[in-house]
């Protein structure tokens, strides 16, 4: 059975997650495991996940902001998951989250609450 092609929006979303994971220039095993889980949830083949992760490692990916508010909210939640996966929030990750929170109208306090709730899990 052949797999359905991955649409551009799904690929772009995953590339953004990978770029965010490498924002501090490194990913640990917890972050990598989360990326692979998210990729599989998006129904991406492992080979494509591998290729995109390697592009992220090489710094060849950028962040893409969804057009809809719902898309922005979902991406912010995924970015928080990625940033919190290793149990610590690096300054570059915090900067990215603060900047992206502005796109969804979330202030520093609201973002802090979301991050603390993820860190507690």
C-alpha positions in Angstrom: 0.0 0.0 0.0 1.4 3.4 -0.9 1.2 6.3 1.4 -0.8 9.4 0.5 1.4 12.4 -0.3 2.1 14.9 2.5 0.5 18.2 1.8 2.6 21.4 1.8 1.0 22.8 5.0 1.8 19.7 6.9 5.4 19.6 5.7 5.8 23.3 6.4 4.4 22.9 10.0 6.8 20.0 10.7 9.8 22.0 9.3 8.8 24.8 11.7 8.8 22.4 14.6 12.2 21.1 13.6 13.7 24.6 13.1 12.4 25.5 16.6 13.9 22.4 18.1 17.3 23.5 16.7 16.9 27.1 17.8 19.5 26.5 20.5 21.7 24.7 18.0 21.2 21.3 19.6 18.5 18.8 20.3 18.6 16.1 23.0 17.0 12.6 22.9 13.7 13.8 24.4 13.3 16.6 21.8 14.2 14.2 19.0 11.8 11.6 20.2 9.0 14.3 20.4 9.8 15.4 16.8 9.6 11.8 15.5 6.3 11.3 17.4 4.9 14.5 16.0 6.0 13.6 12.5 4.4 10.2 12.8 1.2 11.9 14.0 1.3 14.0 10.9 1.5 10.7 8.9 5.0 11.5 7.6 7.2 8.7 6.5 10.3 8.1 8.7 12.6 8.8 5.7 11.0 12.3 5.3 11.3 12.9 9.0 15.0 11.9 8.9 15.6 14.3 6.0 13.9 17.2 7.6 15.7 16.7 10.9 19.0 16.6 9.1 18.1 19.9 7.3 17.3 21.3 10.7 20.7 20.2 12.1 22.3 22.0 9.1 20.4 25.2 9.8 18.5 25.0 6.5 15.0 25.5 7.9 13.0 28.6 8.8 9.9 29.2 10.8 6.6 29.5 9.0 3.6 31.2 10.7 0.2 29.7 9.9 -2.4 32.1 8.5 -5.3 31.2 10.9 -5.5 32.0 14.6 -6.3 28.4 15.3 -3.2 27.3 13.3 -1.1 29.8 15.3 -2.5 28.5 18.6 -1.8 24.9 17.6 1.7 25.7 16.5 2.4 27.6 19.7 1.3 24.6 21.7 3.7 22.4 19.7 6.5 24.8 20.1 6.0 24.8 23.8 6.1 21.0 23.8 9.3 21.0 21.8 10.9 23.7 24.0 9.9 21.9 27.2 10.7 18.3 26.1 14.2 18.3 27.8 12.9 19.8 31.0 14.6 23.1 30.7 13.9 26.3 28.7 17.0 27.7 27.0 17.2 31.5 26.4 16.9 31.1 22.6 13.8 28.9 23.1 12.3 31.4 25.5 12.9 34.2 23.0 11.2 32.2 20.3 8.2 31.4 22.4 7.8 35.1 23.6 8.0 36.3 20.0 5.5 33.7 18.8 3.1 34.3 21.7 2.7 37.8 20.4 1.3 36.4 17.1 -1.6 34.8 19.1 -2.1 37.8 21.4 -0.7 36.0 24.5 1.2 38.0 27.0 4.3 36.9 29.0 2.1 35.9 32.0 -0.1 33.7 29.8 2.8 32.1 28.1 4.5 31.5 31.4 1.4 29.7 32.7 1.4 27.4 29.6 5.1 26.7 29.9 4.8 25.9 33.6 1.9 23.5 33.0 4.0 21.7 30.3 7.1 21.5 32.5 4.9 19.9 35.2 3.9 17.1 32.9 
